[in-house]
Amino acid sequence: MDAGHLLAFNMALLVALASPGPALLYALRTTLGSGRAAGIATGCGLAFMAATWTLMALLGLDGLFRLFPWAYAACKIIGSLYLIHIALSTWRGAADPVRESARPNARAFFGGLLVNLANPKSVLFAAAVLVVIFPPSLTQVQKMVIAGNHLIVEIIAYTGFALVLSRPSVSRQYLRAKPVLDRVTAIVLGAFGVRLILDR
């Protein structure tokens, strides 16, 4: 493994981060609704779980899921139900005013962690990307470096999102559009949850 491998991995990671999936939507909504600190804490939770999935893929968890399909199916069902729960909560609270410190940082971190834990497909995606980019004979130290690199890149990216979105001008626009944006977010998160159940 060399620096070129890590650079290619980081480019793929940044493209995936910018895609409008449940993790990004959850981080953006938390930042807009609860402020910069909560947004950064949510991003740290998302990053920690995503890096953990990458480490699990490096250690062969994708093979375990293929060996025991029922374990993968159970993870998918639990994860999809959690995403649908978030979607319903977001829809119900769309018209509610935003309260100060609505999401304490510890809760925000745990919420981010759960959102990425709710998507066991991440380990299969990570495994596919890792096989394409990295050589097959990775040492245990190199695997830890890859996972640590993943953690750092995601924390930097989500912190950047939070710093931009927590600007007063952006927050004011969000508050005006909150009912519509929250309902759109709820629909997208709910659709991801349903898709996770139906996807084979």
C-alpha positions in Angstrom: 0.0 0.0 0.0 1.3 3.5 -0.8 0.0 7.1 -0.7 -1.6 6.7 -4.2 -3.9 4.0 -2.8 -5.0 6.2 0.1 -5.5 9.2 -2.3 -7.8 7.1 -4.6 -9.7 5.8 -1.5 -10.2 9.4 -0.2 -11.4 10.6 -3.6 -14.0 7.8 -3.7 -14.9 8.5 -0.1 -15.5 12.2 -0.7 -17.7 11.4 -3.7 -19.8 9.0 -1.6 -20.0 11.6 1.2 -21.4 14.3 -1.2 -24.1 11.9 -2.4 -27.5 12.7 -0.8 -27.9 9.6 1.3 -29.4 9.2 4.8 -26.1 10.1 6.5 -25.6 13.4 4.7 -29.3 14.4 5.1 -29.3 13.6 8.8 -26.1 15.6 9.4 -27.4 18.6 7.4 -30.7 18.6 9.1 -29.1 18.3 12.6 -26.8 21.2 11.9 -29.5 23.5 10.5 -31.9 22.6 13.3 -29.6 22.4 16.3 -26.5 24.3 15.5 -22.8 23.9 14.6 -21.7 21.9 17.7 -24.6 19.4 17.3 -23.8 19.1 13.6 -20.1 18.4 14.2 -21.0 15.9 16.9 -23.4 14.1 14.5 -20.7 14.0 11.9 -18.3 12.5 14.3 -20.8 9.8 15.1 -21.4 9.1 11.4 -17.7 9.1 10.8 -16.9 6.7 13.7 -19.5 4.1 12.5 -18.5 4.5 8.8 -14.9 3.9 9.7 -15.9 0.9 11.8 -17.8 -0.6 8.8 -14.6 -0.1 6.7 -12.5 -1.8 9.3 -15.1 -4.7 9.5 -14.9 -5.0 5.7 -11.1 -5.2 5.9 -11.4 -7.9 8.6 -13.8 -9.9 6.4 -17.3 -9.1 7.8 -18.7 -9.0 4.3 -17.7 -12.7 4.0 -19.5 -13.4 7.2 -22.6 -11.7 5.9 -22.5 -13.9 2.8 -21.9 -17.0 4.8 -24.8 -16.2 7.2 -27.4 -14.3 5.1 -29.9 -14.3 8.0 -27.5 -12.1 10.0 -27.3 -9.6 7.1 -31.1 -9.7 6.7 -31.6 -9.1 10.4 -29.3 -6.1 10.3 -31.1 -4.7 7.3 -34.5 -5.0 8.8 -33.5 -3.4 12.1 -31.6 -0.6 10.2 -34.5 0.1 7.9 -37.0 0.3 10.8 -34.7 2.8 12.5 -34.5 5.0 9.4 -38.3 4.9 9.0 -38.6 5.9 12.7 -36.4 8.9 12.0 -38.5 9.8 9.0 -41.8 9.6 10.9 -40.3 11.7 13.7 -39.0 14.3 11.3 -42.4 14.5 9.5 -44.3 14.9 12.8 -41.9 17.7 14.0 -41.7 19.5 10.7 -44.1 22.3 11.8 -42.6 22.6 15.3 -40.3 25.6 16.1 -36.6 25.0 16.5 -35.6 25.2 20.2 -32.1 26.1 21.4 -30.0 23.1 22.3 -32.6 20.9 20.8 -30.1 18.1 20.3 -27.3 17.9 23.0 -23.9 16.9 21.6 -23.8 13.4 23.2 -27.2 12.6 21.8 -26.2 14.0 18.4 -23.1 11.8 18.3 -25.2 8.7 19.2 -27.8 9.6 16.6 -25.2 9.9 13.9 -23.6 6.6 15.0 -27.0 4.9 14.8 -27.9 6.2 11.4 -24.7 4.6 9.9 -25.1 1.5 12.0 -28.6 1.2 10.4 -27.1 0.6 7.0 -25.2 -2.8 6.9 -24.9 -2.4 3.2 -22.0 0.0 4.0 -19.8 -3.0 4.8 -20.5 -4.5 1.4 -19.9 -1.2 -0.3 -16.7 -0.7 1.6 -15.5 -4.2 0.7 -16.1 -3.6 -3.0 -14.3 -0.3 -3.0 -11.4 -1.7 -0.9 -10.9 -4.6 -3.2 -10.7 -2.4 -6.3 -8.3 0.2 -4.7 -5.9 -1.7 -2.3 -3.6 -4.6 -2.9 -4.8 -7.9 -1.4 -1.9 -8.4 1.0 -2.6 -5.7 3.6 -1.0 -6.0 7.0 -3.0 -5.5 10.2 -1.3 -2.1 10.7 -2.2 -1.0 7.2 -5.8 -2.0 7.8 -5.9 0.2 10.9 -4.3 3.0 8.9 -7.0 2.8 6.3 -9.8 2.8 8.9 -8.1 5.7 10.8 -7.7 7.6 7.5 -11.5 7.1 6.8 -12.4 8.4 10.2 -10.3 11.6 9.8 -11.6 12.3 6.3 -15.2 12.0 7.3 -14.8 14.1 10.5 -13.1 16.9 8.4 -15.9 16.7 5.7 -18.8 16.8 8.2 -17.1 19.6 10.2 -16.8 21.6 7.0 -20.5 21.0 6.2 -21.4 22.1 9.8 -19.3 25.3 9.6 -20.9 26.4 6.3 -24.5 25.5 7.2 -24.3 27.1 10.7 -23.8 30.6 9.2 -26.6 32.9 10.4 -27.8 33.6 6.8 -28.1 29.9 6.0 -29.9 29.2 9.3 -32.4 32.0 8.7 -33.2 30.6 5.3 -33.6 27.1 6.8 -36.0 28.4 9.5 -38.2 29.9 6.9 -38.3 26.7 4.8 -38.2 24.3 7.7 -41.7 22.7 7.3 -41.0 21.9 3.6 -37.4 20.8 4.0 -38.1 18.6 7.0 -40.9 16.8 5.1 -38.7 16.3 2.0 -36.0 14.9 4.3 -38.6 12.6 6.0 -39.8 11.3 2.6 -36.2 10.6 1.4 -35.2 8.9 4.7 -38.3 6.8 4.7 -37.7 5.8 1.1 -34.1 4.7 2.0 -35.6 2.7 4.9 -38.1 1.0 2.6 -35.5 0.4 -0.1 -33.2 -1.2 2.5 -35.9 -3.7 3.3 -36.8 -4.5 -0.3 -33.2 -4.5 -1.7 -31.8 -8.0 -2.2 
